[in-house]
Every structure is written in structure tokens, then in C-alpha cells.
Amino acid sequence: MSTDSDPPSGTVVSERTAIPIPVAAAIGVLAVGVALGFGDLVAALAAPPSSPFLAVGDQFIRLTPEPLKQFAISAFGTHDKQVLLGSMAVVIALVAVIGGVLSRRSPLPGVVLVVVLGLVGASSTIASPTFTAAYLLAPLAAFLGGVATLVGLHRLARPTGHDPGAGNPGRRVALGLGVALGGAAVTGVLGRVLAAAGGAEASRNAVGPLPSPAGRGPAFPPPGADFATSGTPTWITPNADFYRIDTALQVPQVSTADYRLRIHGMVDRELTLDYEQLRSRALIEAPITMACVSNDVGGDLISNAVFLGVPLRDLLAEAGVQRGADQIASTSVDGFTTGTPVAACTDGRNAMLALGMNGQPLPVEHGFPVRMVVPGLYGFVSGCKWITDIELTTFDSFTSYWEQRGWAEQAPVKTQSRIDVPRADVPVPAGRATVAGTAWAQHRGIARVEVRADSGPWRTAELAADVSIDTWRMWRAELDLAPGPHTLQVRATDATGATQPEAFSLTIPDGATGWHTVNVTAR
């Protein structure tokens, strides 16, 4: 028995009974779009990290060779995740088009494509460090939705030899494609909305005023802390402008009601604390400059904020660190890990579990409800966001996420300086020119900054107020620039007397070195 969408038994499917190429391509794209939409929707309801699309992205990040990661960060900075997701969407769309075109005569190639994509999504979900059985629901829903859409649209669109509308999908096909497009859009958008609605922002907004720290010091920033009028950054970086580099494609969503922190391992007393227990403890407030180890010479992956939090030394003292424990292995709610020297958290510096940032609860993308901040160390060994687990251990027995990928075990911030103005390749007026910028050597402090033009003698720059050894310091100088091209260079000396080296080195394994050099033309 045959229908208007199935050729009679024995009939050879010819070009006349094949789906037109544009329609076939649209069917492939919409089938995959519905699959992704269903996956996002079910993930939002069951387990947000299980979104197949994001799980594949996370797995890509985990498996990408370090040189490619560093290129992405260098080329795209804080937009690296958007570039990755956009690139994934383009590749998936192209694959879907190919699958749709191959399915002009039979839905089988498209079904195979959806199966393969489903297996990739499911395997990536299973590979998540936080995997649970609930994570399988989203890829399963994506697979079923994609196959059903592809088969349904294919049956609707395929003409037959005795169909007067052969070769023309007609109104019914247009309606089917429209319904599929709407389904893909609605499920995708609804999934995102539900994930956001069930997320942490509402919990953050309900936190209310933050507690006052014990022995609050002077207000920040103090007078003369920056030379922003000369072109340097402001001394405090607004939360919205604070750099963000992490491995999370989807920002983890943790409410204060659900938050728990476990401190265990080589301790005398295991501790489990909720958000209110942390919030009710004696808190400290301190300005701290954080820098990313991936920051190239002259890069902008560095920011300064006033953090409020629980001193790590108090928590470690209460737990009782056992002899031999030299590393704090911290784990984020999404499974990311860092390894921090115990000594850096107990030597008197303002190492903390931060609850607040610039007078507000931590922004969700910067670790709300709680993150670790340790002055003087690059973030990849000290800045665990969304932290839920602290294990006292040894460097011999635990290897953190980035160390597994070739980065250093321990990574103090290197002394660095940067020219902020004038900008490279931007013409400047000839004559007396202001050169200004930023220098940093966290937990050592900046003692001197020198600048020069065209390999001439070094000129000592004027330094902004010395606020803290844990924060950056702004500088400026006046140079005479004759008409023509010039090469400007800067170097800093920290409070220990060490001057940053001229020799250039890559960011991996423990941070870049070299003098920032800017080429300008005076006119």
C-alpha cells in the first residue's frame, strides 16, 4: 500500500522524486536546530551542564592543544568563548546542510548524521567531571527530537511521480518548515530563559547589603591612586569591566541556599560550611590586583578590585592543617581545579574566600557565591571560582587542571609594566608628549618605573600613590618626541630591587616576560 509520500513498491526514486536541494538543506538545518533546542530545554529542567551543545564545547576546551588555546586568548581575549560557540554553530550548520542534501531521496543519511551528532553530545556529556545519570536526559531528548523532525519533514517534502505538485514542496512543506523553525527557536530560547531563571542572579540580588569587615580601613580608592586623566585605567576596575578568563562556557549557577563548602583532606577537623556561616564570620576587605597568566606583554588581562571575604588562614587554622600538607586543591562546582601553596594562604597576606567585590556580592560570572582570591599568584593557581571543595594535600599527590596541560605547579605573578598611552600606531603631536601606563608586582610592590624612546637613556617615571603591595601602580612621564617614528619602551623594578627582564618569553608555563614596546609616529 502506498501513500502520497511513499513511492509504490519497486519504484526507483529518481531526480523527479527527490527533494529540492534548498528544501533538503533547510530540513537538515532545522532537524539539528530542533535537536539542539530540545537538548537545551531538557538540560535547563534536569541538569544545566548537560546541554549537548555546551558539553561539546567544554570537551573541545579540555582537549584543545595549549598553543591553540593561547592563540585564541591572545587573538580574542575575553571574547574567546563567544568565538568558540559561534564557530561551533557555523560548523554544525554546515554539517547539517550536507546531511540534509544527502537525504534528498532517503532520510537515512540525515538520521545517521543526527545519531552521530547525538553520540558526540552524549559522550561529551558523560566526559563532564560532574557527570550524573540525569545528564543523559538532554542528549536523549536532542536525539529523539532531531530524528523525529528530520523524518517528519522528509516525508512531508518528498514529491512522488504521481503527485501533481512534484518538485514543489508547496504550502504544506512551507508550513512544516515554519513549525520546525518555530520549535527550534522556542525550545532553544525557553531553555536559555529557564536556565537563567533558575540560576544564581536572583539569589545574588536577594543577598542584601554585605557585612562590614572587621576594622574597616580607609575608603578606596585614595587620592592620587591613578593617572586616569593622563590615560591610565582607573585604579578600581568596575565589576562589569573586570577581565574574565576561565573554562566555563556556561556560567555555573549556584544559589546561596544550595551552597556548601567542604574543607577536608590532611586536616584535624573536616569542616562543612554554608553561605550564611561564611557570611557571619569575621571578614576582611582588601584591594587586590588579579592577573591572568595568559596575559601577553602589554596585555589587558589584569584588573583591580576591592574584595571582601573570609580569611583563608582562619579557616585553615580552624580545620587544623596537618604536617606535610603543602597544597590546597580547590574544586569548582563545575569540576575545574586549582592548586595553591598552603604557605601563600597562611603567611599573612590577604588570601580569602571572597563574597564581595567592589561593595557588591560577587558577580555570577566572577564566582558567586564564593571564590578564592590570593594576592601575588596568577589566577590559574589561586582564583578558583564557584568554589565548593578545599582539600589539603601535597603537590606530589594532586595535579590541578592547568598543570595537567603543561602549566607551572606554582606561579607567582611576575613584575610587569605596560604603556597605556600613546597607543601603538596612533599619531601623536610632535614635541612634549605624555607617556603613561600601569605596572604591577603583586605582593612585592612597584618601586620604580622607567621609560625611554628609541633605545635612548631611561627616564624615571612619576608614580601614583602607593596604596598596597598587592595592587597595580600607575605611572607617567614626559618625553620629547621629534617629528617622525619612535619606539617607546617601559620597564619596572619591584620593591625587592628586581627589574623585569628584557628577554621575551611566552606566557606558558608561568607567565610572559619582556619589555612592552610601542611604535608611534609624532607629527
Wavefront OBJ file of the C-alpha trace (Angstrom):
o trace
v 0.000 0.000 0.000
v 1.370 3.417 -0.870
v 0.659 6.976 0.180
v 1.382 10.299 -1.458
v 4.685 10.405 0.414
v 5.830 6.849 -0.232
v 6.539 5.554 -3.749
v 4.936 2.263 -4.732
v 6.945 -0.863 -4.080
v 9.620 -1.335 -6.683
v 9.580 2.278 -7.841
v 13.035 3.737 -8.434
v 13.445 7.101 -6.698
v 14.575 9.471 -9.442
v 15.569 13.112 -9.591
v 11.909 13.927 -10.166
v 11.006 12.392 -6.801
v 13.963 13.823 -4.874
v 13.525 16.751 -2.503
v 14.788 20.036 -3.999
v 18.249 20.919 -2.711
v 17.283 24.139 -0.865
v 14.435 22.356 0.924
v 16.649 19.378 1.782
v 19.309 21.698 3.202
v 16.684 23.518 5.276
v 15.390 20.196 6.611
v 18.893 19.220 7.739
v 19.469 22.531 9.486
v 16.063 22.558 11.174
v 16.368 18.963 12.353
v 19.674 19.723 14.025
v 18.277 23.027 15.323
v 15.324 21.244 16.942
v 17.732 18.684 18.414
v 19.845 21.423 19.980
v 16.739 23.268 21.207
v 15.311 20.141 22.841
v 18.703 19.432 24.396
v 18.929 22.915 25.895
v 15.342 22.813 27.178
v 15.647 19.425 28.878
v 19.080 20.375 30.250
v 17.597 23.515 31.823
v 14.934 21.398 33.521
v 17.119 18.449 34.540
v 20.800 19.448 34.722
v 22.025 22.693 33.057
v 25.612 21.465 32.466
v 24.216 18.599 30.340
v 23.308 20.768 27.336
v 24.834 18.761 24.452
v 25.939 21.888 22.597
v 27.755 23.304 25.625
v 29.071 19.872 26.641
v 30.747 19.523 23.246
v 32.227 22.991 23.671
v 33.524 22.114 27.133
v 35.081 18.928 25.807
v 36.660 20.871 22.960
v 38.231 23.224 25.507
v 39.533 20.301 27.556
v 41.111 18.604 24.525
v 42.375 21.631 22.594
v 46.195 21.816 22.450
v 47.620 24.597 24.594
v 49.145 26.589 21.691
v 45.695 26.849 20.098
v 44.140 27.943 23.400
v 46.777 30.609 23.847
v 46.230 31.826 20.294
v 42.500 32.138 20.979
v 43.070 34.085 24.191
v 45.682 36.297 22.545
v 43.537 36.948 19.468
v 40.096 37.234 21.045
v 40.774 37.945 24.733
v 37.654 37.797 26.851
v 35.557 37.068 23.725
v 37.201 33.685 23.178
v 34.127 31.750 24.347
v 31.760 33.638 22.044
v 34.112 32.933 19.142
v 34.220 29.236 20.033
v 30.450 28.924 20.316
v 29.915 30.885 17.110
v 32.434 28.724 15.258
v 30.748 25.574 16.568
v 27.362 26.839 15.387
v 28.728 27.519 11.896
v 30.378 24.082 11.645
v 27.241 22.314 12.890
v 25.105 24.271 10.419
v 27.370 23.293 7.513
v 27.318 19.641 8.568
v 23.531 19.820 8.865
v 23.264 21.274 5.336
v 25.408 18.451 3.953
v 23.345 15.865 5.827
v 20.128 17.374 4.530
v 21.315 17.436 0.913
v 22.462 13.820 1.166
v 18.963 12.946 2.344
v 17.136 14.211 -0.732
v 15.967 10.711 -1.664
v 16.048 8.958 1.699
v 16.078 10.218 5.277
v 18.684 7.612 6.238
v 21.817 9.776 5.741
v 20.254 12.541 7.821
v 19.239 10.100 10.540
v 22.808 8.786 10.620
v 24.049 12.357 10.945
v 21.721 13.046 13.887
v 22.811 9.779 15.501
v 26.486 10.711 15.124
v 25.911 14.198 16.498
v 23.885 12.676 19.323
v 26.697 10.285 20.201
v 29.186 13.168 20.190
v 26.925 15.157 22.502
v 26.260 12.208 24.804
v 29.930 11.226 25.036
v 30.891 14.840 25.768
v 28.236 14.983 28.479
v 29.460 11.738 30.017
v 33.006 13.121 29.998
v 31.960 16.022 32.242
v 33.785 15.913 35.595
v 30.418 16.450 37.331
v 28.510 13.785 35.355
v 25.443 12.131 36.877
v 22.800 9.892 35.314
v 20.486 12.909 34.899
v 22.952 14.318 32.361
v 21.810 11.693 29.812
v 18.284 13.088 29.557
v 19.262 16.117 27.479
v 21.216 14.250 24.759
v 18.443 11.646 24.587
v 15.808 14.350 24.091
v 18.013 16.019 21.482
v 18.379 12.757 19.568
v 14.659 11.948 19.590
v 13.654 15.495 18.648
v 16.160 15.662 15.814
v 15.253 12.302 14.281
v 11.515 12.924 14.546
v 11.873 16.339 12.902
v 14.047 15.087 10.080
v 11.866 12.071 9.261
v 8.658 14.080 9.538
v 9.839 16.907 7.310
v 11.308 14.450 4.821
v 8.009 12.592 4.459
v 6.218 15.900 4.070
v 8.593 17.337 1.491
v 9.377 14.388 -0.759
v 7.377 14.550 -4.007
v 6.215 11.424 -5.846
v 5.861 10.669 -9.518
v 2.054 10.816 -9.401
v 1.929 13.931 -7.221
v 0.746 16.910 -9.326
v 2.935 19.060 -7.132
v 6.076 17.003 -7.843
v 9.250 19.007 -7.434
v 7.463 21.735 -5.469
v 7.192 21.296 -1.676
v 4.154 23.576 -1.687
v 2.249 25.118 1.141
v 2.306 22.029 3.379
v 6.098 21.892 3.271
v 6.427 25.594 3.956
v 4.125 25.140 6.935
v 6.156 22.182 8.178
v 9.426 24.052 7.853
v 7.905 27.027 9.647
v 6.697 24.841 12.504
v 10.129 23.233 12.806
v 11.819 26.638 12.791
v 9.464 27.854 15.492
v 10.057 24.714 17.527
v 13.814 25.098 17.328
v 13.610 28.764 18.312
v 11.091 28.309 21.113
v 12.822 25.333 22.739
v 16.245 26.965 22.469
v 15.140 30.318 23.849
v 12.974 28.704 26.528
v 15.880 26.546 27.601
v 18.097 29.616 28.000
v 15.381 31.535 29.836
v 14.713 28.664 32.248
v 18.423 28.192 32.879
v 18.746 31.892 33.704
v 15.554 31.966 35.792
v 16.710 29.018 37.836
v 20.161 30.477 38.159
v 22.133 32.479 40.629
v 21.295 36.066 39.712
v 18.033 36.077 41.701
v 19.898 34.623 44.686
v 22.607 37.263 44.315
v 20.024 40.048 44.224
v 18.492 38.717 47.447
v 21.762 38.756 49.383
v 21.234 42.334 50.534
v 23.925 44.604 51.990
v 27.211 42.880 52.653
v 28.528 42.739 56.232
v 31.148 45.268 57.246
v 34.685 43.940 57.572
v 36.423 43.875 60.914
v 38.382 47.114 61.386
v 37.376 48.737 58.094
v 40.230 50.827 56.721
v 40.175 53.946 54.550
v 37.830 54.207 51.607
v 39.098 53.133 48.208
v 40.458 54.485 46.022
v 42.566 57.026 47.896
v 43.527 60.338 46.249
v 46.243 60.111 43.636
v 45.896 56.359 43.080
v 45.791 56.632 39.283
v 46.588 58.880 36.368
v 43.314 58.248 34.563
v 43.278 61.834 33.293
v 46.544 61.027 31.519
v 45.213 57.806 30.004
v 45.809 55.054 32.555
v 42.958 52.824 33.731
v 41.082 53.876 36.833
v 42.616 52.349 39.938
v 39.470 50.314 40.677
v 38.156 48.287 37.779
v 34.335 48.343 37.641
v 32.845 44.881 38.022
v 31.413 44.989 34.501
v 34.894 45.655 33.067
v 36.860 43.165 35.179
v 38.580 40.680 32.868
v 37.176 37.164 32.755
v 39.186 34.143 31.628
v 38.002 30.682 32.675
v 36.983 27.357 31.182
v 33.215 27.707 31.781
v 31.194 28.029 28.572
v 28.054 28.158 30.692
v 28.452 30.190 33.859
v 27.739 27.878 36.820
v 24.540 28.764 38.658
v 24.715 28.282 42.440
v 22.253 29.821 44.869
v 23.189 30.791 48.406
v 20.555 28.370 49.715
v 22.221 25.424 47.975
v 25.820 26.467 48.581
v 28.081 24.185 50.637
v 31.860 24.322 51.102
v 33.745 21.257 52.275
v 37.246 21.511 53.781
v 38.896 18.108 54.191
v 41.958 16.029 53.442
v 45.064 16.471 55.584
v 43.239 18.311 58.368
v 42.446 17.545 62.003
v 38.792 18.531 61.684
v 36.744 18.347 58.493
v 34.512 21.397 58.008
v 31.319 21.867 56.006
v 30.084 25.448 55.798
v 27.099 27.033 54.087
v 26.916 30.556 52.718
v 25.409 32.107 55.840
v 28.057 30.518 58.047
v 30.774 32.059 55.887
v 28.994 35.406 55.738
v 28.630 35.564 59.539
v 32.345 35.101 60.196
v 34.867 37.903 60.740
v 35.566 39.305 57.276
v 38.442 41.251 55.775
v 38.409 43.784 52.946
v 41.404 44.392 50.721
v 42.224 45.802 47.284
v 43.784 43.079 45.145
v 45.005 43.148 41.564
v 44.429 39.904 39.698
v 46.280 38.935 36.529
v 45.863 36.081 34.079
v 48.930 34.004 33.318
v 47.860 34.160 29.650
v 48.376 37.925 29.611
v 50.873 38.784 26.893
v 53.427 41.541 27.419
v 51.384 44.734 27.282
v 48.095 42.812 27.512
v 44.938 43.853 29.313
v 44.053 40.632 31.161
v 44.595 42.338 34.504
v 42.150 44.189 36.776
v 41.935 45.589 40.292
v 39.041 45.347 42.762
v 38.309 45.635 46.461
v 37.386 42.160 47.679
v 35.515 41.239 50.862
v 35.783 37.770 52.288
v 36.736 35.220 54.906
v 40.494 34.985 55.594
v 41.762 31.611 54.426
v 44.228 31.476 57.289
v 41.315 31.478 59.785
v 39.534 28.610 58.054
v 42.729 26.592 57.752
v 43.574 27.193 61.404
v 40.120 26.020 62.440
v 40.440 22.873 60.321
v 43.970 22.228 61.587
v 46.389 21.705 58.697
v 48.437 18.573 59.258
v 52.190 18.385 58.896
v 53.280 17.760 55.306
v 50.266 19.360 53.620
v 51.703 21.910 51.199
v 48.918 22.318 48.630
v 45.283 23.421 48.699
v 43.404 21.553 45.969
v 40.304 23.613 45.222
v 37.405 22.390 43.107
v 34.705 24.446 41.428
v 31.102 23.335 41.186
v 31.766 22.536 37.513
v 34.755 20.311 38.306
v 37.563 22.766 37.488
v 40.525 22.535 39.878
v 43.353 24.765 41.067
v 46.347 24.025 43.263
v 47.514 26.729 45.685
v 50.503 26.655 48.035
v 49.398 26.443 51.660
v 52.180 28.872 52.539
v 50.656 31.604 50.366
v 47.385 31.316 52.311
v 48.922 31.369 55.777
v 51.816 33.862 55.529
v 49.779 36.927 56.496
v 48.742 38.159 53.067
v 45.047 38.854 52.421
v 44.230 35.443 50.931
v 40.491 34.935 51.223
v 37.326 33.229 50.172
v 35.698 36.289 48.647
v 31.996 37.012 48.995
v 32.022 40.595 47.744
v 33.646 42.654 45.020
v 33.700 46.451 44.920
v 30.976 46.733 47.536
v 28.602 44.245 45.892
v 28.081 40.492 46.120
v 30.362 38.724 43.683
v 29.045 38.894 40.115
v 27.850 35.466 38.979
v 30.433 35.320 36.186
v 33.181 36.047 38.712
v 32.328 33.222 41.086
v 29.154 33.964 43.053
v 28.508 32.916 45.761
v 32.164 32.304 46.763
v 35.552 32.337 45.070
v 39.176 32.154 46.168
v 41.475 35.164 45.839
v 45.178 35.003 46.763
v 47.327 38.127 46.176
v 50.572 37.613 44.308
v 49.642 34.438 42.423
v 48.303 34.076 38.916
v 44.636 33.152 38.849
v 45.142 29.671 37.414
v 46.730 28.543 40.696
v 44.730 30.676 43.103
v 41.480 32.055 41.709
v 39.050 29.131 41.891
v 35.564 30.489 41.167
v 32.310 28.900 42.377
v 34.478 27.027 44.866
v 32.776 24.140 46.693
v 35.641 21.905 47.827
v 39.004 22.511 49.507
v 41.278 19.542 50.071
v 44.539 19.863 51.987
v 47.028 17.681 50.180
v 50.544 17.700 48.685
v 51.932 18.788 45.352
v 53.184 15.234 44.844
v 49.721 13.702 45.162
v 47.489 16.165 43.279
v 47.831 17.753 39.839
v 45.475 20.611 39.034
v 43.620 21.245 35.763
v 46.152 23.568 34.154
v 49.205 21.763 35.474
v 47.946 18.660 33.673
v 48.109 20.742 30.498
v 51.713 21.860 30.823
v 51.449 24.951 33.022
v 53.555 25.531 36.121
v 52.884 23.974 39.507
v 53.439 27.276 41.277
v 53.129 30.670 39.640
v 53.931 33.931 41.445
v 52.955 36.982 39.403
v 55.933 38.377 37.505
v 56.966 42.025 37.602
v 55.458 43.678 34.555
v 54.681 47.098 33.111
v 52.609 48.395 30.241
v 52.312 51.556 28.154
v 48.662 52.610 28.007
v 49.188 55.908 26.142
v 50.112 56.672 23.486
v 48.568 53.739 21.651
v 50.552 51.825 19.085
v 50.344 53.252 15.564
v 48.241 56.230 16.698
v 49.868 59.541 15.642
v 50.879 61.897 18.461
v 51.719 65.588 18.325
v 55.443 66.249 17.994
v 57.141 67.892 20.966
v 56.466 67.241 24.635
v 54.400 64.033 24.912
v 52.872 62.324 27.923
v 53.591 58.615 28.207
v 51.569 56.813 30.875
v 50.746 53.309 31.911
v 50.485 50.621 34.537
v 52.948 48.434 36.436
v 52.406 45.512 38.790
v 54.326 43.107 41.004
v 51.656 41.782 43.347
v 52.736 41.094 46.926
v 56.092 42.740 46.281
v 55.053 46.186 45.115
v 56.424 48.554 42.487
v 59.401 50.732 43.482
v 60.361 52.315 40.160
v 59.215 52.567 36.544
v 61.455 53.750 33.708
v 60.554 54.690 30.148
v 62.644 55.535 27.112
v 62.370 56.424 23.445
v 64.409 54.943 20.609
v 66.763 52.970 22.886
v 67.942 56.208 24.482
v 68.576 56.800 28.186
v 65.978 55.593 30.661
v 63.804 58.264 32.284
v 62.350 57.628 35.741
v 58.580 57.994 35.641
v 56.341 59.635 38.221
v 54.457 57.024 40.255
v 50.897 57.298 41.523
v 50.179 56.827 45.232
v 51.491 53.590 46.697
v 48.275 52.019 48.028
v 49.212 48.389 48.547
v 51.889 45.927 47.523
v 49.028 43.711 46.317
v 47.773 46.169 43.690
v 48.938 47.688 40.446
v 50.570 51.121 40.329
v 50.120 53.790 37.677
v 52.969 55.837 36.217
v 53.554 58.692 33.767
v 56.433 60.608 32.208
v 57.085 63.424 29.746
v 59.232 62.708 26.685
v 60.374 64.956 23.853
v 59.419 63.369 20.526
v 60.711 64.927 17.302
v 58.612 64.533 14.149
v 58.862 61.004 12.780
v 58.620 57.412 14.002
v 59.581 56.450 17.550
v 59.862 53.285 19.606
v 58.810 53.588 23.240
v 59.731 51.045 25.912
v 58.996 50.630 29.624
v 60.398 48.539 32.431
v 59.541 48.246 36.135
v 61.506 47.424 39.249
v 59.757 45.806 42.195
v 60.276 46.549 45.877
v 62.796 43.715 46.202
v 65.075 45.532 43.735
v 64.471 43.120 40.837
v 63.923 44.733 37.427
v 61.762 42.968 34.881
v 63.910 41.258 32.246
v 64.162 42.419 28.658
v 64.196 38.879 27.274
v 60.869 37.865 25.782
v 59.178 34.642 26.856
v 55.797 33.104 26.144
v 53.003 33.001 28.686
v 53.264 29.232 29.152
v 54.275 27.807 31.620
v 54.328 30.595 34.222
v 53.749 33.983 32.602
v 55.249 36.199 29.913
v 58.352 38.355 30.264
v 59.784 41.224 28.223
v 59.639 44.992 27.939
v 56.456 46.393 26.473
v 57.328 48.205 23.243
v 55.060 50.626 21.381
v 55.750 52.154 17.970
v 54.297 55.634 17.396
v 54.676 58.459 14.917
v 54.998 62.084 16.006
v 53.633 64.726 13.627
l 1 2 3 4 5 6 7 8 9 10 11 12 13 14 15 16 17 18 19 20 21 22 23 24 25 26 27 28 29 30 31 32 33 34 35 36 37 38 39 40 41 42 43 44 45 46 47 48 49 50 51 52 53 54 55 56 57 58 59 60 61 62 63 64 65 66 67 68 69 70 71 72 73 74 75 76 77 78 79 80 81 82 83 84 85 86 87 88 89 90 91 92 93 94 95 96 97 98 99 100 101 102 103 104 105 106 107 108 109 110 111 112 113 114 115 116 117 118 119 120 121 122 123 124 125 126 127 128 129 130 131 132 133 134 135 136 137 138 139 140 141 142 143 144 145 146 147 148 149 150 151 152 153 154 155 156 157 158 159 160 161 162 163 164 165 166 167 168 169 170 171 172 173 174 175 176 177 178 179 180 181 182 183 184 185 186 187 188 189 190 191 192 193 194 195 196 197 198 199 200 201 202 203 204 205 206 207 208 209 210 211 212 213 214 215 216 217 218 219 220 221 222 223 224 225 226 227 228 229 230 231 232 233 234 235 236 237 238 239 240 241 242 243 244 245 246 247 248 249 250 251 252 253 254 255 256 257 258 259 260 261 262 263 264 265 266 267 268 269 270 271 272 273 274 275 276 277 278 279 280 281 282 283 284 285 286 287 288 289 290 291 292 293 294 295 296 297 298 299 300 301 302 303 304 305 306 307 308 309 310 311 312 313 314 315 316 317 318 319 320 321 322 323 324 325 326 327 328 329 330 331 332 333 334 335 336 337 338 339 340 341 342 343 344 345 346 347 348 349 350 351 352 353 354 355 356 357 358 359 360 361 362 363 364 365 366 367 368 369 370 371 372 373 374 375 376 377 378 379 380 381 382 383 384 385 386 387 388 389 390 391 392 393 394 395 396 397 398 399 400 401 402 403 404 405 406 407 408 409 410 411 412 413 414 415 416 417 418 419 420 421 422 423 424 425 426 427 428 429 430 431 432 433 434 435 436 437 438 439 440 441 442 443 444 445 446 447 448 449 450 451 452 453 454 455 456 457 458 459 460 461 462 463 464 465 466 467 468 469 470 471 472 473 474 475 476 477 478 479 480 481 482 483 484 485 486 487 488 489 490 491 492 493 494 495 496 497 498 499 500 501 502 503 504 505 506 507 508 509 510 511 512 513 514 515 516 517 518 519 520 521 522 523
